């Protein structure tokens, strides 16, 4: 499981919970998951501990490490500046949550899956089969932001894109906007998918 602020209950038997960042829409329901080792940076593990995750399930990690099928990569903060803080206060009525040190994760299984959190720039050298793409509409320069995301997709050249974050309150976006702008196959974020020989199973 990656960034457990889910709207659909997970299947039982979660082994690893990867947390890219400590904001609520990444970590909000982490204490509801009763199994699995939490893989996150040290300060994000501390946030998870304060939220009720038992200490013996917290496993702080750093870029360059690998735990099971999960390779830990550097993370990137999407908007960490005055303008972003201003719009957070304007739209949400509060300061941004403390986020901790961000991480990215490459999960290597039947396919390789890259999750970069909700950044729009991730200068990594990986070539994933599937890229989790943070598709949403920011309150300013939305077209520029989305064009930058498409450039990032073309940089990684994944076979598949799984849109994430498109249903967040105040920043909703239509994932179908991506269709036709890349060579990747656009997956529906509401479905379950299986893969055989790196291809979608029937």
N, C-alpha and C positions, 0 to 999 in steps of 0.2 A: 504494500500500500504506500502511496506517495501523497503527502500533504493531506492529512486526515481531517478535512472539514466537509465530510461527505453528506449527500442528501439521500443516498440509497444505502441501506445497511450492507456492510461487507460480508462476503462469505466467511464462514468460520475457519480458523486455522491460519490466520495471518502470521507469517514468519518474521517479516521485516517491515518496519514503518519508517520510511525515509521522509525527512522533513527538510525542505529546501530553505525555509525561512520561518521566523517566529510570529508573523502576522496572523490575525484571527482566521482569515480565509485560507490559511495553510495548515493551522494546527488546532483549530477550534474544538474539534471533537476527539482529540487524541486520547483523552481519559476514558472515552466510551469503548475503545478497542481493548479487549481484555487479554489478548495474546500478542506476541511479537516483540522483537527487540527494536528499540528506537535508535535509528542511525541519524545523527544530527551533529552540528557543531556543539562545542562545550556549552556555550551560552544558551543555545536553543534547547539543549538537554535540560539545563537548569529551569528554563521556562516550562518545559513539559513536566518536570518534577513538581513545580509549584502548582500545576494544574491537576495533579493527582496520580501521575504515572509512577509506579513503584521504582525506586532507585535501581533495583537489580535488573530492570529492563532497559535502562538507559545506557547507550554505548556511544560516547563521544567519538567522532571521527574527523579526519582531516583530508584534504585533497591528496591524492596519491595512494591512499589506502584502498583495500578491497576486502569486503566482507561477503562471503558466499558469492552469489552472482552479481553483487552490487559493487560497482567501481565508483569511488568518490572523486568528484571533480570540483574545481573552483566554482564558486557561485558569484552572482553579480546582482547588485541592488539596482532595480529599474529606475527609480526616481528618488534620489536622496538629496533634495535641494530645497531652497526656500519656496519656489513656486509650487512644488508638490505639496509641501506642508501647508501652504496657504489654501490650496484647493481642498485638502483633506478637512481642514477646519471649516471652510466655507460650506462644503457639501455634507459632511458628517457631523459637524459640530464638536469635533474633538481633535486632539493631536494624534498623529499616526502611532500605532502600537509599537512598542519596542520589538525590533525584528531579529536582533542577534546577527551572527555571522552567516551569510548565505552560502549554500552549497548547491552543486548540480549533481545528478546521479545518472549513471549509465548502467542499466540492468541488462545483462547478457544471458539470454535464455534461448528459446526457439527463434526469437529475433532479438535485436538489440534495441532498447528503448532509452531515449535520452529525455530527461526532465530537467529543465533549466529554471524552474520557478516561474516567476512572472516578468522576467526581464525581456527587453526587446533587442539586446545585444549580448552575445555570448561568444567571445573569440576563443573557441575550443577547436581542437583538431579532430575530434571524433566524427565518424560517418555513420550515424545511426540508421537502422531500418525504419524506425518510427520516431518521430519528433512530437512531443507534447507541446503544442503551440499556444501561448497565452493570448488569446484573441479577445480583446475587449475594446471599448471606446473610451479613451481618456477624455477628461473635460476640456482639454485644449490640444490643438494640433493633431486631431484624430487621424486625418488622412496621412500626414507625415509619419505618425506612429505605425499605422497599418502597413504603409509602404516599406518601412524599415523591417517590419516583421517578415514581409514577403521576401525581402532581400536576404534576411537571415535563413529562411527556408531554402532558398536557392543556394546559399553558401553551404548548408549541411547536406543538401540533396537527398533527403530521406525518401524511402519508397512510400511511406504513409505519414499522414498528419492526423493527430488526435487533438482537436481544439479543446482548450480548457479556459476557465475563467470567463466565458462568454455570457454567463447568466448571473454575474455578480450584480447586486443592487447598485444603481447609479451609473454603471458602466457597461450595460448589456450591449451585445453585438451579435450579428447574424453570422454564424460560421460559413454560410453559403457564399458570403462575400469572398472567401478564399478560393472557391471552386473556379478552375480555369486560369488561375494566376500563377500556378506552379505545375510541375510535372508529377507531383505526388498525389496519391489517392487520398481523398478526404474521407475520414471515418466519422461516423455519427457518435457523438459523445455519450449517447444514452444506451449504446449496445454493448454486448460482450463479444470479443473476437478471439478466435483461435488461429494459429499459424502452423503450416507444415512446409518445410523447405523454404522458409521465409516468404511464403505466399499465404494469403487469406484462405483458411479452410472453409469448406462449404458448410 
